[in-house]
Structure formats: structure tokens, C-alpha cells
Amino acid sequence: MTPDQLLFAKTHEWVHVANDGGDKVATVGISAFAVEALTDLVFLGLPDVGRQLKAGEVFGEVESVKAVSDLYSPVTGEVVAVNGDLANHLEWLGEDPYGRSWLVKIRIADESGLKALLDHAAYERQCAEEGH
């Protein structure tokens, strides 16, 4: 995936929505901007499959040598998959933030959260305003 194909939360998570057997499933990751800002990642905590999340709810954390940052769900729904290999390969987040380093897949229960997400151009403007 390329950033132009994604939606972004103001909290730097990206979202790709696909149809899966009649359900909409959001693949969620963290943006290259966030990975670059965190630098030197040392830990990633992700939820269990089956967890119910609401848009804006904390579902995990990513820790660098500088700080611990919460990960926020950009959509409401059920976690249907977790990228379990990623915790052992944190370097993937820097190498391929929009591909193999996805974090979770969430079956969307309420699509209203999608309206609050930004397209890539709007997200880039937000990052520029943050001074990066």
C-alpha cells in the first residue's frame, strides 16, 4: 500500500479499509512520520484477537528509548487479527510502515469513525503544522 491509498488518524495511525465477505475490515498501522519521530523502538504491545474497541480507545503501546506512546483505535469494532511477528521485528516499522508492519485488523462495527480520518494530503499538512 502507498500512503495515498490510506486514511490517517490525527494520532498518527493509518487505516486501509477493505471488504471481507460482506464485512468491512480496517487494517491499522502507524505512519512513517510517527515511526521516525519515535526512533529506536524497543517494545510493542498489541491487543488480543476478539477485543472490542471503540474509535479513539487505546489498544496498545509502542515504546522507544525516548518515550512510551499509546496506540489509538481509529475505528469501532472487533480485533480479528494481530501482527504477532511484528513485536520481534520492530525494524519492519521503519523499513515498511505501510506494508508488513501493520498492527491489527479490525472488523468495523460502526463506520462513523471513518469520517473523522484524514486523507494523505490533509495528514501531511497536519505533520507540517507540527513542525516536522
Secondary structure as UniProt FT lines:
FT   HELIX           3..5
FT   STRAND          7..8
FT   TURN            10..11
FT   STRAND          13..20
FT   TURN            21..22
FT   STRAND          23..30
FT   HELIX           32..38
FT   STRAND          41..45
FT   TURN            49..50
FT   STRAND          52..53
FT   TURN            55..56
FT   STRAND          58..64
FT   STRAND          68..72
FT   STRAND          76..82
FT   TURN            84..85
FT   HELIX           86..88
FT   HELIX           91..95
FT   TURN            97..101
FT   STRAND          104..110
FT   HELIX           111..116
FT   HELIX           120..129
FT   TURN            130..131
//
